[in-house]
Every structure is written in structure tokens, then in C-alpha cells.
């Protein structure tokens, strides 16, 4: 599916992929929801995937807050560069190992609503005009929001579909 080009497409695609993710999660048994994937991956179970999405929501919200104050956010976060994203993702994985499956759902639901509210407060130009905000560089705010929402949910869907297939 093509990347969103306007606010409505971003909201619709984000919600579509988010809902598909939860529909797929509902198709797993209680044991499967909490079991480890039977294949090698950084994320070992559904909880890990959900907190990964949640944490990237939080980073997006932080970038936005800092950037809209006129400051330059540290991206992706302190101690990491875009080239060391795999190390960052591993540190995210480590951070949430004491969170249970149920709590991971609550965290994701909360941060999803915050990202959605952020999208809602902007118009098409504010979201998709490139170079509109200094902190987004040569891209648009909408591109960052797409990456941290609909595109990221699509990644999670693919991973959970792989898990589902492995159970057959």
C-alpha cells in the first residue's frame, strides 16, 4: 500500500493497520500470545513487538515536542544514531523485559492515541509539506508520523503473520 499523502490517508491507514494488528493478536490463544516465537528474531514474543511500537511512538512524540519548541531533537535518541538503530532497538527490547503482555497492550493503546491526537491537530500542509519545520530536515512531519505509525504497524503485522504461520 502506498505511503499516505494527506492527513485522512495517514489517519485511515494508521487505524487500518493498527486494527488489523489487534485482530490478528485476537486470533492467538492465550498461550500463543505469551509464548516465544519459534524463529530467531530480536523480538521474542508479541509483547516485545507491542512495546517496540510503543517506544517508537514515545520517541516520535518527544521529537515533535522538542522540534516544535524550535530546538533540534536528538534522533533517534541520546546515545544512538540512525546507523545504530539496531542497537537502539535492542536497548528498547531490554528496557521492557519486566512488562507483561497485558501491560504492553495498555502502553501501546495509550501512545497510539497520543500519536493519533498529534496527527489530528494538523492540516495537510502542516503534515506533508517538505521542509516546513526545521527539525524534520528535508522531509515532512507526515513522513515521520507515517514511519512511526502505519508503516511500523505494517512491519509488526508481517512479523505476527510469520508467527501465525509457524504455529501450523
C-alpha positions as CSV (number, residue, x, y, z in Angstrom):
1,X,0.0,0.0,0.0
2,X,1.4,3.4,-0.9
3,X,2.5,5.9,1.8
4,X,-0.1,8.4,2.8
5,X,-0.1,11.7,1.0
6,X,-2.6,13.6,3.2
7,X,-4.0,13.7,6.7
8,X,-7.0,11.5,6.0
9,X,-4.9,8.8,4.3
10,X,-2.5,8.9,7.3
11,X,-5.3,8.6,9.8
12,X,-7.1,5.9,7.8
13,X,-4.0,3.8,7.1
14,X,-2.7,4.1,10.6
15,X,-6.0,3.0,12.1
16,X,-6.4,0.2,9.5
17,X,-3.0,-1.3,10.2
18,X,-3.4,-0.8,14.0
19,X,-6.8,-2.6,14.0
20,X,-5.5,-5.4,11.8
21,X,-2.7,-5.9,14.3
22,X,-5.2,-6.3,17.1
23,X,-7.4,-8.5,15.1
24,X,-4.5,-10.8,14.4
25,X,-3.5,-10.8,18.0
26,X,-7.0,-11.8,18.9
27,X,-6.6,-14.9,16.8
28,X,-3.9,-16.3,19.0
29,X,-4.6,-18.4,22.0
30,X,-3.7,-17.1,25.5
31,X,-0.7,-19.3,25.5
32,X,0.4,-18.2,22.0
33,X,0.1,-14.6,23.0
34,X,2.7,-15.1,25.6
35,X,4.9,-17.7,24.1
36,X,8.2,-17.1,22.4
37,X,8.4,-17.0,18.6
38,X,9.8,-20.3,17.2
39,X,12.2,-18.4,14.9
40,X,15.2,-16.2,15.5
41,X,14.3,-12.5,15.8
42,X,15.2,-9.6,18.1
43,X,11.7,-9.5,19.4
44,X,10.9,-12.9,21.1
45,X,7.2,-12.6,21.5
46,X,4.1,-10.4,20.9
47,X,4.8,-8.3,24.0
48,X,8.2,-7.4,22.6
49,X,6.6,-6.2,19.3
50,X,4.0,-4.1,21.1
51,X,6.4,-2.4,23.4
52,X,8.7,-1.7,20.4
53,X,5.9,0.1,18.7
54,X,5.0,1.9,21.9
55,X,8.6,3.1,22.5
56,X,8.9,4.4,18.9
57,X,5.6,6.3,19.5
58,X,7.2,7.9,22.5
59,X,10.3,8.9,20.6
60,X,8.2,10.4,17.9
61,X,6.2,12.4,20.4
62,X,9.5,13.6,22.0
63,X,11.0,14.6,18.7
64,X,7.8,16.6,18.0
65,X,7.8,18.3,21.3
66,X,11.4,19.4,21.1
67,X,11.2,20.3,17.4
68,X,8.1,22.4,17.8
69,X,9.8,24.4,20.5
70,X,12.3,25.4,17.9
71,X,15.0,23.1,19.2
72,X,16.7,20.2,17.3
73,X,15.7,16.8,18.7
74,X,18.3,14.2,19.1
75,X,17.3,11.5,16.7
76,X,16.7,8.7,17.1
77,X,17.7,9.3,20.8
78,X,20.6,10.1,23.1
79,X,23.5,7.7,22.6
80,X,22.3,6.3,19.2
81,X,22.4,7.4,15.6
82,X,20.3,6.2,12.6
83,X,23.2,3.9,11.8
84,X,23.0,2.3,15.2
85,X,19.2,1.7,15.1
86,X,19.6,-2.0,15.6
87,X,21.5,-1.3,18.9
88,X,18.7,1.1,19.9
89,X,16.1,-1.5,19.2
90,X,18.0,-4.0,21.3
91,X,18.1,-1.5,24.2
92,X,14.3,-0.9,23.8
93,X,13.9,-4.7,24.0
94,X,15.9,-4.9,27.2
95,X,14.1,-2.0,28.8
96,X,10.7,-3.6,28.6
97,X,11.5,-7.2,29.7
98,X,9.7,-6.7,33.0
99,X,6.4,-5.6,31.3
100,X,3.8,-8.3,30.9
101,X,1.6,-8.8,27.8
102,X,-1.4,-7.1,29.2
103,X,0.6,-4.0,30.2
104,X,2.2,-3.9,26.8
105,X,-1.3,-3.6,25.2
106,X,-2.2,-0.7,27.6
107,X,1.1,1.1,26.8
108,X,0.6,0.8,23.1
109,X,-3.1,1.8,23.2
110,X,-2.2,4.9,25.2
111,X,0.7,6.0,22.9
112,X,-1.3,5.2,19.8
113,X,-4.0,7.6,20.9
114,X,-1.3,10.3,21.6
115,X,0.2,9.9,18.1
116,X,-3.3,10.0,16.6
117,X,-4.2,13.2,18.5
118,X,-1.0,14.8,17.2
119,X,-1.9,13.9,13.6
120,X,-5.4,15.2,14.2
121,X,-4.3,18.7,15.3
122,X,-2.5,19.4,11.9
123,X,-3.8,20.1,8.4
124,X,-2.5,18.6,5.2
125,X,0.1,21.3,4.6
126,X,1.5,21.1,8.1
127,X,1.8,17.4,7.8
128,X,3.0,16.9,4.3
129,X,4.8,20.0,3.2
130,X,8.5,19.1,3.0
131,X,10.9,21.4,4.9
132,X,8.1,23.1,6.7
133,X,9.8,22.5,10.1
134,X,13.5,22.9,10.5
135,X,13.6,19.8,12.8
136,X,12.3,17.5,10.1
137,X,15.1,18.4,7.7
138,X,14.3,17.8,4.0
139,X,11.2,15.7,4.7
140,X,7.8,16.3,6.2
141,X,6.2,15.8,9.6
142,X,3.8,13.4,8.0
143,X,6.7,11.2,6.8
144,X,7.9,10.8,10.4
145,X,4.4,10.1,11.6
146,X,3.9,7.5,8.8
147,X,7.1,5.8,9.8
148,X,6.2,5.6,13.5
149,X,2.6,4.6,12.9
150,X,1.1,2.9,9.8
151,X,4.5,1.7,8.4
152,X,5.6,0.4,11.7
153,X,2.2,-1.4,12.3
154,X,2.6,-3.0,8.9
155,X,6.1,-4.3,10.0
156,X,4.5,-5.7,13.2
157,X,1.7,-7.3,11.2
158,X,4.2,-9.1,8.9
159,X,6.1,-10.4,11.9
160,X,3.0,-11.7,13.7
161,X,1.7,-13.3,10.5
162,X,5.1,-15.1,10.3
163,X,4.5,-16.3,13.9
164,X,1.0,-17.4,13.0
165,X,2.2,-19.4,10.0
166,X,4.9,-21.0,12.2
167,X,2.2,-22.4,14.5
168,X,0.6,-24.5,11.8
